[in-house]
Amino acid sequence: MKVKKIAKKALFIILFLTLFMFVNNSSLFTKERSGKPILLAHRGLGQTFHMEGITGETCTAERIYEPEHPYIENTTPSMKAAFGEGADIVEIDVQPTKDGEFAIFHDWTLDCRTEGKGTTREHSMKELKQLDVGYGYTADNGKSFPFRGKGVGLMPTLDEVLAEFPNESFLIHIKSDDPEEGSQLAHYLSKYPNKRLEGLTVYGGDQPIAALKEAMPDMRVMSKETLKSCLLPYIAAGWTGYIPSACENTQLHIPETYFSYLWGNPDKFLNRMESVGTRVILVAGDGGWSEGFDKKQDLERLPEGYTGGIWTNRIDIISPIIKEEE
């Protein structure tokens, strides 16, 4: 008899917790979200490439698809085109130069995309401005180079970009894991007023992001470490409504493969993160190699009514579709 009472009590507790978890995390019982998704344009509007066999050493400029537009990634024209297409945020890559500047350029070395040699760190900004950032792009294994000669002088500085787009939002990518680079970027950005900094987010390696955050505590940042510090405790206890302090004022890039495992997804999770000043960006696939929502079929995998952020490499394709669905 006593065993039956204990079993009934245990069953009641289990049922109560199950009901509580459902009610507390169901999007049916949360503030209804409205509006369209936030569109994050990766590197502005640039040339895309096939992913087969890609590694960290792959020169992606040598494997682009046949060009469908005239823009080269990480240039001012590509950013202007992305914002013109409807991007809410543009992601840009920064590389330090030997004269203390930050060049907007993807690669550590110059010889994939340009006719230059060595790294940005070995050159002054004046020298980098003379390079052709479209030099190495080819869609036919080197038979033709459709952008050669069209990218001379198009490598901007971070200051130039922020001056050109004073009211736009950017995601700034530190491409190394050097803590000194984080400190250098913090010093570089410190001259800007808080209002301008509110439109910027910085992500990259754990060490430079930690260094930048120490120097600029109010800056929104993201790294693998900040992601883990937020999401692991949330996965463990988020069913209660608990939001870890590490989730505050940050940015979360979440692969779509894992999004469904987060308590309260989509709307309640988005509302919880928004309540603590955090932006959620959904990345296609498992998050490898900057995969984006780049085709209409990709958007069909989004949760119905999704209003969080979307990472895309083809803002020119995705934005018109999103606008049509409004």
Backbone hydrogen bonds in HBPLUS format (Angstrom, degrees):
<---DONOR---> <-ACCEPTOR-->    atom                        ^
c    i                          cat <-CA-CA->   ^        H-A-AA   ^      H-
h    n   atom  resd res      DA  || num        DHA   H-A  angle D-A-AA Bond
n    s   type  num  typ     dist DA aas  dist angle  dist       angle   num
A0005-LYS N   A0001-MET O   3.05 MM   4  6.40 154.6  2.12 149.1 155.6     1
A0006-ILE N   A0002-LYS O   3.04 MM   4  6.32 158.1  2.09 147.9 153.5     2
A0007-ALA N   A0003-VAL O   2.91 MM   4  6.13 155.7  1.97 147.2 154.4     3
A0008-LYS N   A0004-LYS O   2.85 MM   4  6.08 158.9  1.89 150.1 155.5     4
A0009-LYS N   A0005-LYS O   2.91 MM   4  6.10 157.8  1.96 146.3 152.7     5
A0010-ALA N   A0006-ILE O   2.87 MM   4  6.08 158.1  1.92 148.3 154.3     6
A0011-LEU N   A0007-ALA O   2.88 MM   4  6.07 156.1  1.94 146.9 153.8     7
A0012-PHE N   A0008-LYS O   2.84 MM   4  6.07 154.9  1.90 146.5 153.6     8
A0013-ILE N   A0009-LYS O   2.93 MM   4  6.19 159.7  1.97 148.5 153.9     9
A0014-ILE N   A0010-ALA O   2.91 MM   4  6.15 158.5  1.96 147.4 153.5    10
A0015-LEU N   A0011-LEU O   2.86 MM   4  6.08 163.0  1.89 151.3 155.9    11
A0016-PHE N   A0012-PHE O   2.80 MM   4  5.99 158.3  1.85 150.4 157.0    12
A0017-LEU N   A0013-ILE O   2.87 MM   4  6.07 165.7  1.89 152.0 155.6    13
A0018-THR N   A0014-ILE O   2.88 MM   4  6.05 156.2  1.94 146.8 154.0    14
A0019-LEU N   A0015-LEU O   2.92 MM   4  6.11 162.3  1.95 149.0 153.4    15
A0020-PHE N   A0016-PHE O   2.82 MM   4  6.02 159.6  1.86 150.2 156.7    16
A0021-MET N   A0017-LEU O   2.81 MM   4  5.97 163.8  1.84 150.7 154.8    17
A0022-PHE N   A0018-THR O   3.00 MM   4  6.22 153.2  2.08 144.5 151.8    18
A0023-VAL N   A0019-LEU O   2.91 MM   4  6.13 177.2  1.91 158.5 158.9    19
A0024-ASN N   A0020-PHE O   2.78 MM   4  5.76 162.5  1.81 153.0 158.9    20
A0025-ASN N   A0021-MET O   3.14 MM   4  5.92 124.5  2.46 131.1 141.4    21
A0025-ASN N   A0022-PHE O   3.29 MM   3  5.39 144.4  2.43  98.4 108.2    22
A0026-SER N   A0022-PHE O   2.83 MM   4  5.57 119.8  2.19 149.3 159.6    23
A0029-PHE N   A0026-SER O   3.16 MM   3  5.76 159.1  2.21 112.8 118.0    24
A0038-ILE N   A0308-GLY O   2.88 MM 270  5.86 149.9  1.98 125.9 135.1    25
A0310-ILE N   A0038-ILE O   2.72 MM 272  6.04 143.0  1.85 163.9 173.4    26
A0088-ASP N   A0039-LEU O   2.89 MM  49  5.27 150.9  1.97 139.7 149.3    27
A0089-ILE N   A0039-LEU O   3.17 MM  50  6.45 153.5  2.24 156.4 154.8    28
A0040-LEU N   A0310-ILE O   2.87 MM 270  5.89 169.7  1.88 169.0 166.6    29
A0312-THR N   A0040-LEU O   2.97 MM 272  6.13 162.3  2.00 175.2 169.7    30
A0041-ALA N   A0089-ILE O   2.86 MM  48  6.25 160.4  1.90 163.2 158.8    31
A0044-GLY N   A0041-ALA O   3.34 MM   3  5.16 165.8  2.36 116.0 112.3    32
A0091-GLU N   A0041-ALA O   2.94 MM  50  6.08 168.0  1.96 144.0 147.2    33
A0042-HIS N   A0312-THR O   2.89 MM 270  5.92 169.9  1.90 160.9 163.9    34
A0043-ARG N   A0091-GLU O   2.91 MM  48  4.95 123.0  2.24 114.9 131.6    35
A0074-ASN N   A0043-ARG O   3.12 MM  31  5.17 165.6  2.15 134.3 137.4    36
A0065-TYR N   A0048-THR O   3.02 MM  17  6.19 158.4  2.07 146.3 147.6    37
A0054-ILE N   A0051-MET O   3.13 MM   3  5.42 161.9  2.16 135.6 131.4    38
A0058-THR N   A0055-THR O   3.20 MM   3  5.30 165.7  2.22 107.4 111.8    39
A0062-GLU N   A0059-CYS O   3.14 MM   3  5.80 157.6  2.19 115.8 122.1    40
A0063-ARG N   A0060-THR O   3.12 MM   3  5.35 165.1  2.15 113.1 114.8    41
A0138-THR N   A0061-ALA O   2.95 MM  77  6.43 154.3  2.02 161.6 159.4    42
A0078-SER N   A0075-THR O   3.10 MM   3  5.25 118.0  2.50  98.8 113.9    43
A0079-MET N   A0075-THR O   3.04 MM   4  6.38 150.7  2.13 152.4 161.0    44
A0080-LYS N   A0076-THR O   2.90 MM   4  6.11 163.1  1.93 156.8 161.5    45
A0081-ALA N   A0077-PRO O   2.92 MM   4  6.07 154.9  1.98 143.5 150.3    46
A0082-ALA N   A0078-SER O   3.00 MM   4  6.16 152.3  2.08 137.5 144.9    47
A0083-PHE N   A0079-MET O   2.92 MM   4  6.21 168.8  1.93 158.2 159.8    48
A0084-GLY N   A0080-LYS O   2.90 MM   4  5.96 152.2  1.97 141.0 150.0    49
A0085-GLU N   A0081-ALA O   2.91 MM   4  6.12 134.5  2.12 140.6 152.1    50
A0085-GLU N   A0082-ALA O   3.16 MM   3  5.10 128.6  2.43  93.0 106.3    51
A0087-ALA N   A0082-ALA O   3.01 MM   5  5.55 162.7  2.04 143.4 141.8    52
A0086-GLY N   A0083-PHE O   3.04 MM   3  5.13 145.7  2.17  99.1 109.7    53
A0090-VAL N   A0169-SER O   3.19 MM  79  6.65 154.4  2.26 140.4 144.9    54
A0171-LEU N   A0090-VAL O   2.97 MM  81  6.10 158.0  2.02 132.9 136.7    55
A0092-ILE N   A0171-LEU O   2.87 MM  79  6.21 158.7  1.92 161.7 164.8    56
A0173-HIS N   A0092-ILE O   2.80 MM  81  6.04 157.7  1.85 161.4 167.9    57
A0105-PHE N   A0093-ASP O   3.03 MM  12  5.52 130.7  2.28 125.7 136.9    58
A0094-VAL N   A0173-HIS O   3.03 MM  79  6.05 166.9  2.05 159.7 156.0    59
A0095-GLN N   A0103-ALA O   2.79 MM   8  5.14 151.6  1.87 149.3 158.2    60
A0103-ALA N   A0095-GLN O   2.73 MM   8  5.14 155.3  1.79 164.9 156.1    61
A0097-THR N   A0101-GLU O   3.05 MM   4  5.28 148.0  2.16 140.3 138.9    62
A0100-GLY N   A0097-THR O   3.28 MM   3  5.57 154.1  2.36 116.3 113.9    63
A0098-LYS N   A0123-HIS O   2.93 MM  25  5.52 165.3  1.95 142.5 143.4    64
A0158-LEU N   A0102-PHE O   2.93 MM  56  5.69 142.4  2.07 157.9 164.4    65
A0104-ILE N   A0156-PRO O   2.87 MM  52  5.63 162.7  1.90 167.0 163.4    66
A0110-LEU N   A0118-GLY O   2.89 MM   8  5.89 149.9  1.98 171.2 171.6    67
A0114-THR N   A0110-LEU O   3.05 MM   4  5.64 152.2  2.12 159.6 168.3    68
A0136-GLY N   A0113-ARG O   3.01 MM  23  4.42 162.0  2.04 116.6 115.6    69
A0122-GLU N   A0119-THR O   3.08 MM   3  5.46 155.2  2.15 108.2 115.7    70
A0123-HIS N   A0120-THR O   3.01 MM   3  5.30 166.5  2.03 115.4 118.6    71
A0128-LEU N   A0124-SER O   3.04 MM   4  6.37 157.0  2.09 148.8 155.4    72
A0129-LYS N   A0125-MET O   2.92 MM   4  6.09 144.9  2.05 147.9 156.5    73
A0130-GLN N   A0127-GLU O   3.16 MM   3  5.49 148.8  2.26 104.8 113.7    74
A0131-LEU N   A0128-LEU O   3.14 MM   3  5.46 159.9  2.18 109.4 115.6    75
A0153-GLY N   A0131-LEU O   3.21 MM  22  6.22 150.9  2.30 155.5 158.0    76
A0135-TYR N   A0132-ASP O   3.22 MM   3  5.38 166.7  2.24 113.5 115.2    77
A0133-VAL N   A0151-GLY O   3.09 MM  18  4.76 159.7  2.13 112.8 106.4    78
A0143-LYS N   A0140-ASP O   3.36 MM   3  5.62 157.6  2.41 107.1 113.4    79
A0148-ARG N   A0145-PHE O   3.19 MM   3  5.51 163.6  2.22 114.8 119.9    80
A0150-LYS N   A0147-PHE O   2.98 MM   3  5.33 162.2  2.02 130.3 133.4    81
A0154-LEU N   A0151-GLY O   3.28 MM   3  5.37 163.2  2.31 124.9 122.3    82
A0161-VAL N   A0157-THR O   3.11 MM   4  6.43 155.4  2.18 147.9 154.0    83
A0162-LEU N   A0158-LEU O   3.00 MM   4  6.25 165.7  2.02 155.2 158.6    84
A0163-ALA N   A0159-ASP O   2.92 MM   4  6.07 143.0  2.06 145.0 155.3    85
A0164-GLU N   A0160-GLU O   2.91 MM   4  6.05 150.8  1.99 143.5 151.5    86
A0165-PHE N   A0161-VAL O   2.97 MM   4  6.16 147.4  2.08 148.9 157.1    87
A0168-GLU N   A0165-PHE O   3.37 MM   3  5.50 170.0  2.38 110.2 113.1    88
A0170-PHE N   A0199-GLY O   3.02 MM  29  6.55 147.8  2.13 154.2 164.1    89
A0201-THR N   A0170-PHE O   3.02 MM  31  6.44 144.0  2.15 153.5 163.4    90
A0172-ILE N   A0201-THR O   2.71 MM  29  6.07 165.4  1.73 166.9 165.6    91
A0203-TYR N   A0172-ILE O   2.88 MM  31  6.28 159.9  1.92 162.2 166.5    92
A0174-ILE N   A0203-TYR O   2.91 MM  29  6.24 164.1  1.93 165.7 167.9    93
A0181-GLU N   A0178-ASP O   2.98 MM   3  5.46 135.8  2.18 110.5 121.8    94
A0182-GLY N   A0179-PRO O   3.08 MM   3  5.18 122.8  2.42  96.8 110.9    95
A0183-SER N   A0179-PRO O   3.11 MM   4  6.51 157.3  2.17 150.8 156.5    96
A0184-GLN N   A0180-GLU O   2.83 MM   4  6.04 155.0  1.89 146.7 154.2    97
A0185-LEU N   A0181-GLU O   2.92 MM   4  6.09 155.6  1.98 143.3 149.4    98
A0186-ALA N   A0182-GLY O   2.98 MM   4  6.16 154.0  2.05 144.2 151.6    99
A0187-HIS N   A0183-SER O   3.02 MM   4  6.29 158.7  2.07 147.9 152.9   100
A0188-TYR N   A0184-GLN O   2.96 MM   4  6.16 154.6  2.02 143.8 151.5   101
A0189-LEU N   A0185-LEU O   2.89 MM   4  6.10 153.7  1.96 151.2 156.9   102
A0190-SER N   A0186-ALA O   2.99 MM   4  5.97 127.4  2.27 140.6 153.9   103
A0192-TYR N   A0189-LEU O   3.00 MM   3  5.75 167.6  2.01 124.7 128.8   104
A0196-ARG N   A0193-PRO O   2.98 MM   3  5.52 128.1  2.26 110.3 122.6   105
A0197-LEU N   A0193-PRO O   3.13 MM   4  6.47 159.6  2.17 151.5 157.9   106
A0198-GLU N   A0194-ASN O   2.97 MM   4  6.14 137.4  2.15 148.0 157.7   107
A0199-GLY N   A0196-ARG O   3.10 MM   3  5.70 154.4  2.17 113.4 120.3   108
A0200-LEU N   A0197-LEU O   3.00 MM   3  5.21 164.0  2.03 115.5 117.0   109
A0202-VAL N   A0220-ARG O   3.09 MM  18  6.60 156.5  2.14 148.8 154.0   110
A0222-MET N   A0202-VAL O   2.95 MM  20  6.44 131.9  2.18 146.9 152.7   111
A0204-GLY N   A0222-MET O   3.17 MM  18  6.79 140.1  2.34 151.7 163.2   112
A0209-ILE N   A0205-GLY O   3.16 MM   4  6.17 159.9  2.21 154.2 160.4   113
A0210-ALA N   A0206-ASP O   2.95 MM   4  6.04 153.6  2.02 146.0 153.3   114
A0211-ALA N   A0207-GLN O   3.04 MM   4  6.25 158.6  2.08 151.1 156.8   115
A0212-LEU N   A0208-PRO O   2.91 MM   4  6.09 157.5  1.96 145.6 151.7   116
A0213-LYS N   A0209-ILE O   2.88 MM   4  6.00 162.5  1.91 148.5 153.7   117
A0214-GLU N   A0210-ALA O   3.00 MM   4  6.15 148.6  2.10 142.0 150.1   118
A0215-ALA N   A0211-ALA O   3.21 MM   4  6.45 151.3  2.30 141.6 148.4   119
A0216-MET N   A0212-LEU O   2.73 MM   4  5.91 144.2  1.86 148.5 160.4   120
A0219-MET N   A0216-MET O   3.04 MM   3  5.62 166.2  2.06 123.0 127.5   121
A0227-LEU N   A0223-SER O   2.99 MM   4  6.18 157.0  2.04 149.6 156.1   122
A0228-LYS N   A0224-LYS O   2.97 MM   4  6.19 165.8  1.99 151.0 154.2   123
A0229-SER N   A0225-GLU O   2.89 MM   4  6.03 160.2  1.93 149.4 155.5   124
A0230-CYS N   A0226-THR O   3.15 MM   4  6.26 139.1  2.32 137.7 146.4   125
A0230-CYS N   A0227-LEU O   3.23 MM   3  5.33 131.3  2.48  96.7 109.0   126
A0231-LEU N   A0227-LEU O   2.81 MM   4  5.93 169.8  1.82 166.0 164.6   127
A0232-LEU N   A0228-LYS O   3.10 MM   4  5.48 158.2  2.15 133.9 140.8   128
A0234-TYR N   A0230-CYS O   3.24 MM   4  6.30 148.3  2.34 140.9 150.2   129
A0235-ILE N   A0231-LEU O   2.79 MM   4  5.94 159.2  1.84 153.5 157.6   130
A0236-ALA N   A0232-LEU O   3.11 MM   4  6.32 150.0  2.20 143.6 151.8   131
A0237-ALA N   A0233-PRO O   2.89 MM   4  6.05 153.6  1.96 148.9 155.1   132
A0238-GLY N   A0234-TYR O   2.51 MM   4  4.41 141.9  1.65 138.4 141.0   133
A0240-THR N   A0237-ALA O   3.10 MM   3  5.95 165.7  2.12 124.5 128.2   134
A0241-GLY N   A0238-GLY O   2.87 MM   3  5.10 156.4  1.93 110.1 118.1   135
A0247-CYS N   A0244-PRO O   2.94 MM   3  5.49 162.2  1.97 116.3 122.2   136
A0248-GLU N   A0245-SER O   3.11 MM   3  5.53 167.7  2.12 115.3 118.4   137
A0249-ASN N   A0276-VAL O   2.87 MM  27  6.19 164.5  1.90 154.3 159.4   138
A0279-ARG N   A0250-THR O   3.18 MM  29  6.67 150.5  2.27 151.4 152.8   139
A0252-LEU N   A0279-ARG O   2.85 MM  27  6.26 163.6  1.88 165.1 170.6   140
A0281-ILE N   A0252-LEU O   2.75 MM  29  5.97 173.2  1.76 169.6 167.8   141
A0254-ILE N   A0281-ILE O   2.85 MM  27  6.20 158.5  1.90 163.1 170.2   142
A0283-VAL N   A0254-ILE O   2.98 MM  29  5.79 164.0  2.01 127.6 132.0   143
A0258-TYR N   A0255-PRO O   2.98 MM   3  5.73 147.7  2.09 121.0 128.0   144
A0256-GLU N   A0283-VAL O   2.80 MM  27  5.91 146.8  1.91 175.2 172.5   145
A0257-THR N   A0285-GLY O   3.25 MM  28  5.86 157.4  2.30 156.5 150.9   146
A0261-TYR N   A0258-TYR O   3.04 MM   3  5.61 157.6  2.09 117.1 124.1   147
A0262-LEU N   A0259-PHE O   3.17 MM   3  5.72 169.6  2.19 118.9 121.7   148
A0265-ASN N   A0262-LEU O   3.16 MM   3  5.82 151.2  2.25 145.9 142.1   149
A0269-PHE N   A0264-GLY O   2.79 MM   5  4.58 146.9  1.89 115.6 111.2   150
A0270-LEU N   A0266-PRO O   2.97 MM   4  6.15 165.4  1.99 157.8 162.5   151
A0271-ASN N   A0267-ASP O   2.82 MM   4  6.03 158.9  1.87 151.8 158.0   152
A0272-ARG N   A0268-LYS O   2.88 MM   4  6.05 155.4  1.94 145.6 152.3   153
A0273-MET N   A0269-PHE O   3.01 MM   4  6.28 165.9  2.03 155.6 158.5   154
A0274-GLU N   A0270-LEU O   2.87 MM   4  5.97 158.7  1.91 147.7 154.6   155
A0275-SER N   A0271-ASN O   2.94 MM   4  6.05 145.2  2.06 142.9 151.4   156
A0276-VAL N   A0273-MET O   3.12 MM   3  5.47 149.3  2.22 105.7 114.4   157
A0278-THR N   A0273-MET O   2.91 MM   5  5.06 160.3  1.94 144.4 141.5   158
A0277-GLY N   A0274-GLU O   3.09 MM   3  5.04 161.6  2.12 111.1 110.4   159
A0309-GLY N   A0280-VAL O   2.74 MM  29  5.64 148.4  1.84 157.4 161.2   160
A0282-LEU N   A0309-GLY O   2.80 MM  27  5.80 171.8  1.81 127.5 129.3   161
A0311-TRP N   A0282-LEU O   3.08 MM  29  6.11 157.7  2.13 164.5 157.7   162
A0284-ALA N   A0291-GLU O   3.31 MM   7  5.23 138.6  2.49 125.8 124.7   163
A0287-GLY N   A0284-ALA O   3.41 MM   3  6.15 156.6  2.47 136.7 139.0   164
A0293-PHE N   A0311-TRP O   2.86 MM  18  6.22 162.3  1.89 157.6 158.2   165
A0298-ASP N   A0295-LYS O   2.97 MM   3  5.23 129.9  2.22 102.3 115.7   166
A0299-LEU N   A0295-LYS O   3.40 MM   4  6.89 149.8  2.49 149.1 156.1   167
A0299-LEU N   A0296-LYS O   3.12 MM   3  5.34 120.3  2.50 100.3 113.9   168
A0300-GLU N   A0297-GLN O   3.25 MM   3  5.25 135.3  2.47  94.5 106.3   169
A0301-ARG N   A0298-ASP O   3.05 MM   3  5.67 161.5  2.09 115.3 121.2   170
A0302-LEU N   A0299-LEU O   3.10 MM   3  5.48 163.0  2.13 111.5 116.9   171
A0306-TYR N   A0303-PRO O   3.07 MM   3  5.37 145.7  2.19 142.4 136.0   172
A0317-ILE N   A0314-ARG O   3.02 MM   3  5.47 145.6  2.14 110.0 119.2   173
A0318-ILE N   A0314-ARG O   3.01 MM   4  6.28 172.4  2.02 162.4 163.9   174
A0319-SER N   A0315-ILE O   3.06 MM   4  5.52 160.0  2.10 133.8 140.2   175
A0322-ILE N   A0318-ILE O   3.04 MM   4  6.31 160.1  2.08 158.0 163.8   176
A0323-LYS N   A0319-SER O   2.96 MM   4  6.19 159.5  2.00 155.2 160.8   177
A0324-GLU N   A0320-PRO O   3.03 MM   4  6.19 149.7  2.12 140.9 148.5   178
A0325-GLU N   A0321-ILE O   3.20 MM   4  6.45 139.0  2.38 141.5 151.6   179
A0325-GLU N   A0322-ILE O   3.16 MM   3  5.24 129.8  2.43  96.1 109.0   180
A0326-GLU N   A0323-LYS O   3.27 MM   3  5.39 158.6  2.32 102.8 109.2   181
